[in-house]
């Protein structure tokens, strides 16, 4: 939970493969993390929304903008479709979105 978005895409894939390898057949796996459209112009739009939501929720504007800048500079985020593909490519079955809240998405999948 809330960790895969810290990994580069190739490391995320390797991690998903290793998690799948260690699970018993049929075991469930839940992943939830930052995931939103990454197309041209979309990433900047969603990151602006991310900061605006934090500010509207009472976060200091300077802190919200610093968080946005840090996410933009440090995280190699994937789109929800790419995140689902990572799980399928790792061998998980019945990958399904079960949680969606703004920039956060959550999936359940089965080994």
Secondary structure in CASP SS format (residue, H / E / C, confidence):
PFRMAT SS
TARGET T0000
AUTHOR 0000-0000-0000
METHOD secondary structure of the structure
MODEL  1
X C 1.00
X C 1.00
X C 1.00
X H 1.00
X H 1.00
X H 1.00
X C 1.00
X C 1.00
X H 1.00
X H 1.00
X H 1.00
X H 1.00
X H 1.00
X H 1.00
X H 1.00
X H 1.00
X H 1.00
X H 1.00
X H 1.00
X H 1.00
X H 1.00
X H 1.00
X C 1.00
X C 1.00
X C 1.00
X C 1.00
X C 1.00
X E 1.00
X E 1.00
X E 1.00
X E 1.00
X E 1.00
X E 1.00
X E 1.00
X C 1.00
X C 1.00
X C 1.00
X C 1.00
X C 1.00
X C 1.00
X C 1.00
X H 1.00
X H 1.00
X H 1.00
X H 1.00
X H 1.00
X H 1.00
X H 1.00
X H 1.00
X H 1.00
X H 1.00
X H 1.00
X H 1.00
X H 1.00
X H 1.00
X H 1.00
X C 1.00
X C 1.00
X C 1.00
X C 1.00
X H 1.00
X H 1.00
X H 1.00
X H 1.00
X H 1.00
X H 1.00
X H 1.00
X H 1.00
X H 1.00
X H 1.00
X H 1.00
X H 1.00
X H 1.00
X H 1.00
X C 1.00
X C 1.00
X C 1.00
X C 1.00
X C 1.00
X H 1.00
X H 1.00
X H 1.00
X H 1.00
X H 1.00
X H 1.00
X H 1.00
X H 1.00
X H 1.00
X H 1.00
X C 1.00
X C 1.00
X C 1.00
X E 1.00
X E 1.00
X E 1.00
X E 1.00
X E 1.00
X E 1.00
X E 1.00
X E 1.00
X E 1.00
X C 1.00
X C 1.00
X E 1.00
X E 1.00
X E 1.00
X E 1.00
X E 1.00
X E 1.00
X E 1.00
X C 1.00
END
